[in-house]
Amino acid sequence: MEYAMLIFWIVLLVVLVIVEAVTAQLVTIWFAAGAAAALISELCGLQEWLQWVIFIAVSAVALIATRPLVKKATKKTIQPTNADRCIGQTAVVTEEINNIEGKGQVHVNGVIWTARSSDGSVFRKDERVTVDSIEGVKLIVKAQN
């Protein structure tokens, strides 16, 4: 069984590279680097425990060194739409808001929005409500204080 660790590191490296290629989300690339380093240490004839130390150390260093770059590359930018300025505004119900029936509209800042109640209350036409939040293209409203 003198080739056991050699085969292990090769198989581990191949599996990690395949997983990385399939997911394309940078989940195993650091461990693939560690496996490659451990494979090289096996080829150099280092002891098995030292191969494991090299695998762990190289994986950790690769993860720590590239983490800021990965965070920057995968950072999702939020595109402001100015719709959030409706939050806290007073809106006038233009169509009865009834969550059970799935209907309702309000007029706020010169725009008609589909609306739902935050607590399930029914609001009648021409009532004034306060915009609580936005979920997709719907305003979530509540009774005015």
N, CA, C and O atoms as a GROMACS GRO file, in nm:
protein
  580
    1MET      N    1   0.082  -0.119   0.000
    1MET     CA    2   0.000   0.000   0.000
    1MET      C    3   0.086   0.125   0.000
    1MET      O    4   0.050   0.224   0.064
    2GLU      N    5   0.197   0.124  -0.068
    2GLU     CA    6   0.281   0.242  -0.068
    2GLU      C    7   0.226   0.354  -0.156
    2GLU      O    8   0.269   0.469  -0.145
    3TYR      N    9   0.131   0.321  -0.243
    3TYR     CA   10   0.072   0.423  -0.329
    3TYR      C   11  -0.062   0.475  -0.277
    3TYR      O   12  -0.129   0.553  -0.345
    4ALA      N   13  -0.102   0.433  -0.160
    4ALA     CA   14  -0.234   0.468  -0.107
    4ALA      C   15  -0.251   0.620  -0.095
    4ALA      O   16  -0.352   0.673  -0.142
    5MET      N   17  -0.157   0.688  -0.036
    5MET     CA   18  -0.169   0.833  -0.019
    5MET      C   19  -0.156   0.906  -0.153
    5MET      O   20  -0.222   1.007  -0.175
    6LEU      N   21  -0.073   0.854  -0.242
    6LEU     CA   22  -0.061   0.914  -0.374
    6LEU      C   23  -0.197   0.909  -0.446
    6LEU      O   24  -0.242   1.009  -0.502
    7ILE      N   25  -0.258   0.794  -0.444
    7ILE     CA   26  -0.390   0.778  -0.507
    7ILE      C   27  -0.494   0.865  -0.436
    7ILE      O   28  -0.578   0.928  -0.501
    8PHE      N   29  -0.488   0.868  -0.303
    8PHE     CA   30  -0.583   0.948  -0.226
    8PHE      C   31  -0.576   1.096  -0.266
    8PHE      O   32  -0.678   1.159  -0.291
    9TRP      N   33  -0.453   1.152  -0.271
    9TRP     CA   34  -0.438   1.294  -0.304
    9TRP      C   35  -0.480   1.324  -0.447
    9TRP      O   36  -0.538   1.428  -0.475
   10ILE      N   37  -0.450   1.232  -0.538
   10ILE     CA   38  -0.490   1.251  -0.678
   10ILE      C   39  -0.643   1.250  -0.690
   10ILE      O   40  -0.702   1.337  -0.754
   11VAL      N   41  -0.705   1.151  -0.628
   11VAL     CA   42  -0.851   1.141  -0.634
   11VAL      C   43  -0.916   1.263  -0.568
   11VAL      O   44  -1.010   1.320  -0.622
   12LEU      N   45  -0.865   1.302  -0.451
   12LEU     CA   46  -0.919   1.418  -0.381
   12LEU      C   47  -0.906   1.544  -0.467
   12LEU      O   48  -1.000   1.622  -0.479
   13LEU      N   49  -0.789   1.564  -0.526
   13LEU     CA   50  -0.767   1.680  -0.612
   13LEU      C   51  -0.863   1.680  -0.730
   13LEU      O   52  -0.923   1.784  -0.761
   14VAL      N   53  -0.880   1.568  -0.796
   14VAL     CA   54  -0.969   1.559  -0.912
   14VAL      C   55  -1.114   1.586  -0.871
   14VAL      O   56  -1.184   1.661  -0.938
   15VAL      N   57  -1.157   1.525  -0.761
   15VAL     CA   58  -1.295   1.545  -0.713
   15VAL      C   59  -1.318   1.692  -0.679
   15VAL      O   60  -1.421   1.748  -0.717
   16LEU      N   61  -1.226   1.754  -0.608
   16LEU     CA   62  -1.241   1.895  -0.571
   16LEU      C   63  -1.245   1.986  -0.693
   16LEU      O   64  -1.323   2.082  -0.697
   17VAL      N   65  -1.162   1.959  -0.792
   17VAL     CA   66  -1.162   2.040  -0.914
   17VAL      C   67  -1.292   2.021  -0.990
   17VAL      O   68  -1.346   2.117  -1.045
   18ILE      N   69  -1.343   1.898  -0.996
   18ILE     CA   70  -1.469   1.873  -1.064
   18ILE      C   71  -1.584   1.945  -0.993
   18ILE      O   72  -1.668   2.007  -1.057
   19VAL      N   73  -1.587   1.936  -0.860
   19VAL     CA   74  -1.691   2.004  -0.784
   19VAL      C   75  -1.684   2.154  -0.809
   19VAL      O   76  -1.786   2.220  -0.826
   20GLU      N   77  -1.564   2.209  -0.810
   20GLU     CA   78  -1.547   2.353  -0.836
   20GLU      C   79  -1.594   2.389  -0.976
   20GLU      O   80  -1.659   2.492  -0.996
   21ALA      N   81  -1.562   2.305  -1.073
   21ALA     CA   82  -1.602   2.332  -1.211
   21ALA      C   83  -1.753   2.324  -1.228
   21ALA      O   84  -1.812   2.402  -1.304
   22VAL      N   85  -1.816   2.233  -1.159
   22VAL     CA   86  -1.961   2.215  -1.171
   22VAL      C   87  -2.036   2.328  -1.100
   22VAL      O   88  -2.135   2.378  -1.154
   23THR      N   89  -1.991   2.368  -0.982
   23THR     CA   90  -2.062   2.470  -0.906
   23THR      C   91  -2.025   2.611  -0.947
   23THR      O   92  -2.111   2.699  -0.947
   24ALA      N   93  -1.902   2.634  -0.983
   24ALA     CA   94  -1.853   2.767  -1.022
   24ALA      C   95  -1.887   2.873  -0.917
   24ALA      O   96  -1.918   2.987  -0.951
   25GLN      N   97  -1.881   2.834  -0.791
   25GLN     CA   98  -1.911   2.929  -0.684
   25GLN      C   99  -1.798   2.942  -0.583
   25GLN      O  100  -1.818   2.990  -0.472
   26LEU      N  101  -1.680   2.899  -0.621
   26LEU     CA  102  -1.563   2.907  -0.534
   26LEU      C  103  -1.589   2.844  -0.396
   26LEU      O  104  -1.579   2.910  -0.293
   27VAL      N  105  -1.622   2.715  -0.398
   27VAL     CA  106  -1.648   2.646  -0.272
   27VAL      C  107  -1.540   2.546  -0.237
   27VAL      O  108  -1.523   2.513  -0.119
   28THR      N  109  -1.466   2.497  -0.334
   28THR     CA  110  -1.364   2.396  -0.304
   28THR      C  111  -1.226   2.430  -0.357
   28THR      O  112  -1.132   2.352  -0.340
   29ILE      N  113  -1.211   2.544  -0.420
   29ILE     CA  114  -1.084   2.575  -0.485
   29ILE      C  115  -0.967   2.580  -0.387
   29ILE      O  116  -0.855   2.541  -0.422
   30TRP      N  117  -0.993   2.627  -0.265
   30TRP     CA  118  -0.887   2.637  -0.165
   30TRP      C  119  -0.840   2.499  -0.122
   30TRP      O  120  -0.721   2.478  -0.100
   31PHE      N  121  -0.934   2.407  -0.111
   31PHE     CA  122  -0.899   2.271  -0.072
   31PHE      C  123  -0.830   2.197  -0.187
   31PHE      O  124  -0.747   2.109  -0.164
   32ALA      N  125  -0.864   2.233  -0.309
   32ALA     CA  126  -0.794   2.176  -0.424
   32ALA      C  127  -0.648   2.219  -0.423
   32ALA      O  128  -0.559   2.140  -0.453
   33ALA      N  129  -0.624   2.345  -0.388
   33ALA     CA  130  -0.485   2.392  -0.376
   33ALA      C  131  -0.412   2.316  -0.267
   33ALA      O  132  -0.296   2.278  -0.283
   34GLY      N  133  -0.480   2.293  -0.155
   34GLY     CA  134  -0.420   2.216  -0.046
   34GLY      C  135  -0.392   2.072  -0.087
   34GLY      O  136  -0.288   2.016  -0.053
   35ALA      N  137  -0.485   2.013  -0.162
   35ALA     CA  138  -0.465   1.876  -0.210
   35ALA      C  139  -0.348   1.868  -0.308
   35ALA      O  140  -0.273   1.771  -0.308
   36ALA      N  141  -0.334   1.970  -0.392
   36ALA     CA  142  -0.222   1.973  -0.487
   36ALA      C  143  -0.090   1.982  -0.411
   36ALA      O  144   0.007   1.915  -0.446
   37ALA      N  145  -0.085   2.066  -0.308
   37ALA     CA  146   0.037   2.079  -0.228
   37ALA      C  147   0.068   1.948  -0.155
   37ALA      O  148   0.184   1.907  -0.147
   38ALA      N  149  -0.036   1.884  -0.103
   38ALA     CA  150  -0.016   1.756  -0.034
   38ALA      C  151   0.031   1.648  -0.133
   38ALA      O  152   0.114   1.564  -0.098
   39LEU      N  153  -0.022   1.651  -0.254
   39LEU     CA  154   0.021   1.556  -0.357
   39LEU      C  155   0.169   1.576  -0.388
   39LEU      O  156   0.244   1.479  -0.401
   40ILE      N  157   0.210   1.701  -0.400
   40ILE     CA  158   0.352   1.730  -0.426
   40ILE      C  159   0.438   1.682  -0.309
   40ILE      O  160   0.546   1.626  -0.330
   41SER      N  161   0.389   1.702  -0.186
   41SER     CA  162   0.466   1.656  -0.070
   41SER      C  163   0.475   1.504  -0.067
   41SER      O  164   0.576   1.449  -0.023
   42GLU      N  165   0.371   1.436  -0.113
   42GLU     CA  166   0.375   1.289  -0.123
   42GLU      C  167   0.479   1.246  -0.226
   42GLU      O  168   0.556   1.153  -0.202
   43LEU      N  169   0.481   1.316  -0.340
   43LEU     CA  170   0.579   1.284  -0.444
   43LEU      C  171   0.722   1.311  -0.398
   43LEU      O  172   0.816   1.248  -0.446
   44CYS      N  173   0.737   1.404  -0.303
   44CYS     CA  174   0.870   1.433  -0.248
   44CYS      C  175   0.908   1.335  -0.137
   44CYS      O  176   1.019   1.338  -0.086
   45GLY      N  177   0.814   1.248  -0.100
   45GLY     CA  178   0.844   1.146  -0.001
   45GLY      C  179   0.825   1.189   0.144
   45GLY      O  180   0.880   1.125   0.234
   46LEU      N  181   0.751   1.295   0.169
   46LEU     CA  182   0.728   1.339   0.307
   46LEU      C  183   0.633   1.244   0.378
   46LEU      O  184   0.554   1.174   0.316
   47GLN      N  185   0.642   1.244   0.510
   47GLN     CA  186   0.558   1.155   0.590
   47GLN      C  187   0.412   1.194   0.578
   47GLN      O  188   0.378   1.308   0.546
   48GLU      N  189   0.323   1.096   0.606
   48GLU     CA  190   0.180   1.116   0.590
   48GLU      C  191   0.127   1.228   0.679
   48GLU      O  192   0.044   1.308   0.635
   49TRP      N  193   0.172   1.234   0.804
   49TRP     CA  194   0.121   1.338   0.894
   49TRP      C  195   0.160   1.477   0.844
   49TRP      O  196   0.084   1.573   0.859
   50LEU      N  197   0.278   1.487   0.784
   50LEU     CA  198   0.324   1.614   0.731
   50LEU      C  199   0.243   1.653   0.606
   50LEU      O  200   0.220   1.771   0.581
   51GLN      N  201   0.202   1.555   0.530
   51GLN     CA  202   0.117   1.582   0.414
   51GLN      C  203  -0.016   1.644   0.458
   51GLN      O  204  -0.066   1.737   0.396
   52TRP      N  205  -0.071   1.591   0.567
   52TRP     CA  206  -0.197   1.645   0.620
   52TRP      C  207  -0.178   1.787   0.672
   52TRP      O  208  -0.265   1.872   0.653
   53VAL      N  209  -0.066   1.811   0.737
   53VAL     CA  210  -0.037   1.947   0.786
   53VAL      C  211  -0.026   2.042   0.668
   53VAL      O  212  -0.079   2.153   0.672
   54ILE      N  213   0.043   2.001   0.563
   54ILE     CA  214   0.058   2.085   0.443
   54ILE      C  215  -0.078   2.108   0.378
   54ILE      O  216  -0.108   2.220   0.336
   55PHE      N  217  -0.161   2.004   0.369
   55PHE     CA  218  -0.295   2.019   0.311
   55PHE      C  219  -0.375   2.123   0.387
   55PHE      O  220  -0.433   2.214   0.327
   56ILE      N  221  -0.378   2.111   0.519
   56ILE     CA  222  -0.456   2.205   0.602
   56ILE      C  223  -0.397   2.346   0.594
   56ILE      O  224  -0.471   2.443   0.580
   57ALA      N  225  -0.265   2.358   0.604
   57ALA     CA  226  -0.201   2.490   0.603
   57ALA      C  227  -0.222   2.562   0.470
   57ALA      O  228  -0.258   2.679   0.467
   58VAL      N  229  -0.200   2.492   0.360
   58VAL     CA  230  -0.214   2.555   0.228
   58VAL      C  231  -0.360   2.592   0.203
   58VAL      O  232  -0.389   2.699   0.149
   59SER      N  233  -0.453   2.505   0.242
   59SER     CA  234  -0.595   2.536   0.226
   59SER      C  235  -0.633   2.660   0.305
   59SER      O  236  -0.703   2.748   0.255
   60ALA      N  237  -0.586   2.667   0.429
   60ALA     CA  238  -0.618   2.782   0.515
   60ALA      C  239  -0.556   2.911   0.460
   60ALA      O  240  -0.622   3.014   0.456
   61VAL      N  241  -0.431   2.906   0.420
   61VAL     CA  242  -0.364   3.025   0.367
   61VAL      C  243  -0.434   3.070   0.238
   61VAL      O  244  -0.456   3.190   0.218
   62ALA      N  245  -0.467   2.976   0.151
   62ALA     CA  246  -0.536   3.012   0.026
   62ALA      C  247  -0.671   3.077   0.056
   62ALA      O  248  -0.709   3.175  -0.009
   63LEU      N  249  -0.742   3.023   0.152
   63LEU     CA  250  -0.872   3.079   0.189
   63LEU      C  251  -0.857   3.219   0.245
   63LEU      O  252  -0.928   3.311   0.204
   64ILE      N  253  -0.765   3.237   0.337
   64ILE     CA  254  -0.745   3.368   0.400
   64ILE      C  255  -0.693   3.470   0.298
   64ILE      O  256  -0.736   3.586   0.299
   65ALA      N  257  -0.602   3.429   0.212
   65ALA     CA  258  -0.541   3.522   0.117
   65ALA      C  259  -0.640   3.568   0.009
   65ALA      O  260  -0.634   3.682  -0.037
   66THR      N  261  -0.730   3.480  -0.030
   66THR     CA  262  -0.820   3.515  -0.140
   66THR      C  263  -0.959   3.559  -0.094
   66THR      O  264  -1.039   3.602  -0.177
   67ARG      N  265  -0.988   3.550   0.033
   67ARG     CA  266  -1.122   3.584   0.083
   67ARG      C  267  -1.165   3.726   0.046
   67ARG      O  268  -1.277   3.743  -0.001
   68PRO      N  269  -1.079   3.829   0.064
   68PRO     CA  270  -1.122   3.964   0.024
   68PRO      C  271  -1.153   3.976  -0.126
   68PRO      O  272  -1.246   4.046  -0.165
   69LEU      N  273  -1.074   3.907  -0.208
   69LEU     CA  274  -1.098   3.911  -0.353
   69LEU      C  275  -1.229   3.841  -0.388
   69LEU      O  276  -1.304   3.888  -0.474
   70VAL      N  277  -1.256   3.730  -0.323
   70VAL     CA  278  -1.379   3.655  -0.350
   70VAL      C  279  -1.500   3.736  -0.304
   70VAL      O  280  -1.601   3.742  -0.375
   71LYS      N  281  -1.491   3.798  -0.188
   71LYS     CA  282  -1.602   3.879  -0.139
   71LYS      C  283  -1.630   3.994  -0.235
   71LYS      O  284  -1.745   4.026  -0.262
   72LYS      N  285  -1.525   4.055  -0.287
   72LYS     CA  286  -1.542   4.167  -0.379
   72LYS      C  287  -1.603   4.119  -0.511
   72LYS      O  288  -1.689   4.187  -0.568
   73ALA      N  289  -1.559   4.004  -0.559
   73ALA     CA  290  -1.608   3.952  -0.687
   73ALA      C  291  -1.752   3.904  -0.678
   73ALA      O  292  -1.827   3.915  -0.775
   74THR      N  293  -1.792   3.853  -0.564
   74THR     CA  294  -1.926   3.798  -0.550
   74THR      C  295  -2.023   3.894  -0.483
   74THR      O  296  -2.139   3.859  -0.459
   75LYS      N  297  -1.977   4.016  -0.454
   75LYS     CA  298  -2.064   4.114  -0.388
   75LYS      C  299  -2.176   4.153  -0.482
   75LYS      O  300  -2.154   4.188  -0.598
   76LYS      N  301  -2.297   4.148  -0.429
   76LYS     CA  302  -2.413   4.188  -0.506
   76LYS      C  303  -2.440   4.334  -0.479
   76LYS      O  304  -2.455   4.377  -0.364
   77THR      N  305  -2.447   4.409  -0.585
   77THR     CA  306  -2.477   4.550  -0.570
   77THR      C  307  -2.627   4.571  -0.576
   77THR      O  308  -2.696   4.513  -0.660
   78ILE      N  309  -2.676   4.652  -0.488
   78ILE     CA  310  -2.818   4.685  -0.485
   78ILE      C  311  -2.837   4.813  -0.564
   78ILE      O  312  -2.778   4.916  -0.535
   79GLN      N  313  -2.921   4.802  -0.665
   79GLN     CA  314  -2.949   4.918  -0.750
   79GLN      C  315  -3.060   5.000  -0.686
   79GLN      O  316  -3.174   4.954  -0.676
   80PRO      N  317  -3.030   5.121  -0.643
   80PRO     CA  318  -3.135   5.202  -0.583
   80PRO      C  319  -3.238   5.242  -0.689
   80PRO      O  320  -3.204   5.274  -0.803
   81THR      N  321  -3.365   5.240  -0.648
   81THR     CA  322  -3.472   5.272  -0.742
   81THR      C  323  -3.554   5.392  -0.696
   81THR      O  324  -3.645   5.434  -0.767
   82ASN      N  325  -3.524   5.446  -0.584
   82ASN     CA  326  -3.597   5.556  -0.522
   82ASN      C  327  -3.736   5.514  -0.476
   82ASN      O  328  -3.809   5.595  -0.420
   83ALA      N  329  -3.773   5.388  -0.496
   83ALA     CA  330  -3.902   5.340  -0.449
   83ALA      C  331  -3.904   5.338  -0.296
   83ALA      O  332  -4.009   5.352  -0.234
   84ASP      N  333  -3.787   5.320  -0.237
   84ASP     CA  334  -3.781   5.313  -0.090
   84ASP      C  335  -3.819   5.446  -0.025
   84ASP      O  336  -3.845   5.450   0.096
   85ARG      N  337  -3.822   5.553  -0.100
   85ARG     CA  338  -3.862   5.680  -0.041
   85ARG      C  339  -4.011   5.683  -0.010
   85ARG      O  340  -4.059   5.774   0.057
   86CYS      N  341  -4.085   5.583  -0.059
   86CYS     CA  342  -4.228   5.572  -0.027
   86CYS      C  343  -4.249   5.526   0.117
   86CYS      O  344  -4.352   5.554   0.177
   87ILE      N  345  -4.151   5.455   0.172
   87ILE     CA  346  -4.164   5.401   0.307
   87ILE      C  347  -4.182   5.515   0.406
   87ILE      O  348  -4.105   5.611   0.408
   88GLY      N  349  -4.286   5.502   0.488
   88GLY     CA  350  -4.318   5.604   0.587
   88GLY      C  351  -4.412   5.711   0.535
   88GLY      O  352  -4.462   5.792   0.613
   89GLN      N  353  -4.437   5.713   0.404
   89GLN     CA  354  -4.524   5.813   0.343
   89GLN      C  355  -4.671   5.776   0.364
   89GLN      O  356  -4.705   5.660   0.387
   90THR      N  357  -4.756   5.877   0.357
   90THR     CA  358  -4.900   5.855   0.362
   90THR      C  359  -4.948   5.825   0.221
   90THR      O  360  -4.913   5.893   0.126
   91ALA      N  361  -5.030   5.720   0.210
   91ALA     CA  362  -5.087   5.681   0.082
   91ALA      C  363  -5.238   5.681   0.093
   91ALA      O  364  -5.293   5.663   0.202
   92VAL      N  365  -5.305   5.701  -0.018
   92VAL     CA  366  -5.451   5.699  -0.023
   92VAL      C  367  -5.494   5.572  -0.095
   92VAL      O  368  -5.447   5.543  -0.205
   93VAL      N  369  -5.583   5.495  -0.033
   93VAL     CA  370  -5.631   5.370  -0.092
   93VAL      C  371  -5.719   5.404  -0.211
   93VAL      O  372  -5.818   5.477  -0.197
   94THR      N  373  -5.684   5.352  -0.329
   94THR     CA  374  -5.763   5.376  -0.450
   94THR      C  375  -5.849   5.253  -0.485
   94THR      O  376  -5.947   5.265  -0.559
   95GLU      N  377  -5.811   5.138  -0.434
   95GLU     CA  378  -5.890   5.016  -0.448
   95GLU      C  379  -5.880   4.942  -0.315
   95GLU      O  380  -5.771   4.928  -0.261
   96GLU      N  381  -5.993   4.896  -0.263
   96GLU     CA  382  -5.994   4.830  -0.132
   96GLU      C  383  -5.880   4.730  -0.120
   96GLU      O  384  -5.855   4.650  -0.210
   97ILE      N  385  -5.811   4.736  -0.007
   97ILE     CA  386  -5.701   4.644   0.019
   97ILE      C  387  -5.755   4.528   0.101
   97ILE      O  388  -5.804   4.545   0.212
   98ASN      N  389  -5.746   4.409   0.042
   98ASN     CA  390  -5.795   4.288   0.106
   98ASN      C  391  -5.698   4.176   0.072
   98ASN      O  392  -5.698   4.125  -0.040
   99ASN      N  393  -5.615   4.137   0.168
   99ASN     CA  394  -5.513   4.035   0.144
   99ASN      C  395  -5.573   3.901   0.104
   99ASN      O  396  -5.518   3.830   0.020
  100ILE      N  397  -5.686   3.865   0.164
  100ILE     CA  398  -5.748   3.736   0.136
  100ILE      C  399  -5.792   3.729  -0.010
  100ILE      O  400  -5.775   3.627  -0.076
  101GLU      N  401  -5.849   3.837  -0.058
  101GLU     CA  402  -5.893   3.842  -0.198
  101GLU      C  403  -5.779   3.877  -0.293
  101GLU      O  404  -5.794   3.868  -0.415
  102GLY      N  405  -5.665   3.916  -0.237
  102GLY     CA  406  -5.548   3.949  -0.318
  102GLY      C  407  -5.565   4.072  -0.402
  102GLY      O  408  -5.522   4.077  -0.517
  103LYS      N  409  -5.628   4.174  -0.344
  103LYS     CA  410  -5.648   4.296  -0.421
  103LYS      C  411  -5.615   4.417  -0.334
  103LYS      O  412  -5.609   4.409  -0.212
  104GLY      N  413  -5.594   4.528  -0.402
  104GLY     CA  414  -5.569   4.653  -0.334
  104GLY      C  415  -5.469   4.739  -0.408
  104GLY      O  416  -5.372   4.691  -0.466
  105GLN      N  417  -5.496   4.870  -0.404
  105GLN     CA  418  -5.405   4.967  -0.465
  105GLN      C  419  -5.404   5.093  -0.381
  105GLN      O  420  -5.501   5.128  -0.314
  106VAL      N  421  -5.290   5.161  -0.388
  106VAL     CA  422  -5.278   5.290  -0.321
  106VAL      C  423  -5.213   5.390  -0.415
  106VAL      O  424  -5.147   5.353  -0.512
  107HIS      N  425  -5.233   5.516  -0.384
  107HIS     CA  426  -5.170   5.625  -0.457
  107HIS      C  427  -5.075   5.694  -0.361
  107HIS      O  428  -5.116   5.741  -0.255
  108VAL      N  429  -4.948   5.700  -0.398
  108VAL     CA  430  -4.847   5.766  -0.315
  108VAL      C  431  -4.742   5.829  -0.406
  108VAL      O  432  -4.698   5.768  -0.503
  109ASN      N  433  -4.704   5.951  -0.373
  109ASN     CA  434  -4.602   6.024  -0.450
  109ASN      C  435  -4.634   6.027  -0.600
  109ASN      O  436  -4.543   6.020  -0.683
  110GLY      N  437  -4.761   6.038  -0.633
  110GLY     CA  438  -4.800   6.050  -0.773
  110GLY      C  439  -4.802   5.920  -0.849
  110GLY      O  440  -4.816   5.921  -0.972
  111VAL      N  441  -4.789   5.806  -0.780
  111VAL     CA  442  -4.784   5.677  -0.848
  111VAL      C  443  -4.886   5.583  -0.785
  111VAL      O  444  -4.906   5.584  -0.663
  112ILE      N  445  -4.951   5.503  -0.868
  112ILE     CA  446  -5.043   5.399  -0.820
  112ILE      C  447  -4.962   5.271  -0.800
  112ILE      O  448  -4.891   5.226  -0.890
  113TRP      N  449  -4.974   5.212  -0.681
  113TRP     CA  450  -4.905   5.090  -0.647
  113TRP      C  451  -5.006   4.982  -0.608
  113TRP      O  452  -5.112   5.011  -0.553
  114THR      N  453  -4.972   4.858  -0.637
  114THR     CA  454  -5.044   4.746  -0.579
  114THR      C  455  -5.007   4.744  -0.432
  114THR      O  456  -4.891   4.768  -0.396
  115ALA      N  457  -5.104   4.715  -0.346
  115ALA     CA  458  -5.077   4.721  -0.203
  115ALA      C  459  -5.138   4.603  -0.130
  115ALA      O  460  -5.239   4.547  -0.171
  116ARG      N  461  -5.074   4.566  -0.020
  116ARG     CA  462  -5.124   4.465   0.071
  116ARG      C  463  -5.109   4.519   0.212
  116ARG      O  464  -5.025   4.605   0.238
  117SER      N  465  -5.191   4.468   0.302
  117SER     CA  466  -5.188   4.510   0.442
  117SER      C  467  -5.081   4.432   0.517
  117SER      O  468  -5.065   4.312   0.495
  118SER      N  469  -5.008   4.499   0.604
  118SER     CA  470  -4.902   4.431   0.680
  118SER      C  471  -4.958   4.337   0.785
  118SER      O  472  -4.892   4.240   0.822
  119ASP      N  473  -5.079   4.365   0.835
  119ASP     CA  474  -5.136   4.282   0.942
  119ASP      C  475  -5.266   4.213   0.902
  119ASP      O  476  -5.335   4.156   0.986
  120GLY      N  477  -5.299   4.218   0.773
  120GLY     CA  478  -5.420   4.153   0.726
  120GLY      C  479  -5.546   4.237   0.736
  120GLY      O  480  -5.654   4.190   0.701
  121SER      N  481  -5.533   4.360   0.781
  121SER     CA  482  -5.649   4.450   0.790
  121SER      C  483  -5.704   4.481   0.652
  121SER      O  484  -5.630   4.481   0.553
  122VAL      N  485  -5.833   4.507   0.647
  122VAL     CA  486  -5.897   4.550   0.522
  122VAL      C  487  -5.908   4.702   0.528
  122VAL      O  488  -5.958   4.759   0.625
  123PHE      N  489  -5.863   4.768   0.422
  123PHE     CA  490  -5.871   4.913   0.413
  123PHE      C  491  -5.964   4.950   0.298
  123PHE      O  492  -5.951   4.898   0.188
  124ARG      N  493  -6.056   5.039   0.325
  124ARG     CA  494  -6.156   5.082   0.227
  124ARG      C  495  -6.099   5.192   0.137
  124ARG      O  496  -6.001   5.259   0.171
  125LYS      N  497  -6.162   5.209   0.024
  125LYS     CA  498  -6.123   5.312  -0.071
  125LYS      C  499  -6.127   5.449  -0.002
  125LYS      O  500  -6.217   5.476   0.079
  126ASP      N  501  -6.031   5.534  -0.035
  126ASP     CA  502  -6.014   5.671   0.015
  126ASP      C  503  -5.961   5.678   0.159
  126ASP      O  504  -5.943   5.788   0.211
  127GLU      N  505  -5.935   5.563   0.224
  127GLU     CA  506  -5.870   5.567   0.356
  127GLU      C  507  -5.725   5.607   0.337
  127GLU      O  508  -5.666   5.584   0.232
  128ARG      N  509  -5.669   5.666   0.440
  128ARG     CA  510  -5.527   5.700   0.440
  128ARG      C  511  -5.452   5.594   0.519
  128ARG      O  512  -5.493   5.554   0.629
  129VAL      N  513  -5.342   5.548   0.461
  129VAL     CA  514  -5.259   5.445   0.524
  129VAL      C  515  -5.114   5.491   0.519
  129VAL      O  516  -5.080   5.586   0.448
  130THR      N  517  -5.030   5.423   0.593
  130THR     CA  518  -4.886   5.452   0.594
  130THR      C  519  -4.812   5.336   0.529
  130THR      O  520  -4.839   5.220   0.559
  131VAL      N  521  -4.719   5.369   0.441
  131VAL     CA  522  -4.639   5.265   0.375
  131VAL      C  523  -4.538   5.211   0.475
  131VAL      O  524  -4.456   5.285   0.530
  132ASP      N  525  -4.546   5.080   0.498
  132ASP     CA  526  -4.460   5.014   0.597
  132ASP      C  527  -4.333   4.958   0.533
  132ASP      O  528  -4.224   4.971   0.589
  133SER      N  529  -4.348   4.898   0.416
  133SER     CA  530  -4.232   4.840   0.347
  133SER      C  531  -4.269   4.812   0.201
  133SER      O  532  -4.381   4.837   0.158
  134ILE      N  533  -4.171   4.762   0.127
  134ILE     CA  534  -4.192   4.726  -0.012
  134ILE      C  535  -4.149   4.581  -0.030
  134ILE      O  536  -4.041   4.542   0.014
  135GLU      N  537  -4.233   4.501  -0.092
  135GLU     CA  538  -4.200   4.363  -0.125
  135GLU      C  539  -4.220   4.345  -0.274
  135GLU      O  540  -4.332   4.333  -0.323
  136GLY      N  541  -4.111   4.342  -0.345
  136GLY     CA  542  -4.119   4.333  -0.490
  136GLY      C  543  -4.179   4.459  -0.548
  136GLY      O  544  -4.120   4.566  -0.536
  137VAL      N  545  -4.297   4.447  -0.611
  137VAL     CA  546  -4.364   4.562  -0.670
  137VAL      C  547  -4.488   4.600  -0.590
  137VAL      O  548  -4.574   4.674  -0.639
  138LYS      N  549  -4.498   4.549  -0.468
  138LYS     CA  550  -4.614   4.580  -0.383
  138LYS      C  551  -4.570   4.661  -0.262
  138LYS      O  552  -4.466   4.636  -0.202
  139LEU      N  553  -4.654   4.759  -0.228
  139LEU     CA  554  -4.633   4.832  -0.104
  139LEU      C  555  -4.707   4.758   0.006
  139LEU      O  556  -4.821   4.714  -0.012
  140ILE      N  557  -4.643   4.745   0.119
  140ILE     CA  558  -4.706   4.686   0.237
  140ILE      C  559  -4.743   4.804   0.326
  140ILE      O  560  -4.658   4.883   0.366
  141VAL      N  561  -4.874   4.813   0.357
  141VAL     CA  562  -4.923   4.931   0.428
  141VAL      C  563  -4.984   4.891   0.562
  141VAL      O  564  -5.017   4.775   0.586
  142LYS      N  565  -4.997   4.992   0.649
  142LYS     CA  566  -5.059   4.975   0.779
  142LYS      C  567  -5.147   5.097   0.807
  142LYS      O  568  -5.139   5.199   0.739
  143ALA      N  569  -5.230   5.082   0.909
  143ALA     CA  570  -5.318   5.192   0.947
  143ALA      C  571  -5.234   5.311   0.992
  143ALA      O  572  -5.127   5.295   1.049
  144GLN      N  573  -5.284   5.431   0.964
  144GLN     CA  574  -5.214   5.551   1.007
  144GLN      C  575  -5.226   5.566   1.157
  144GLN      O  576  -5.327   5.528   1.216
  145ASN      N  577  -5.124   5.621   1.217
  145ASN     CA  578  -5.126   5.643   1.364
  145ASN      C  579  -5.214   5.758   1.402
  145ASN      O  580  -5.226   5.790   1.520
   0.00000   0.00000   0.00000
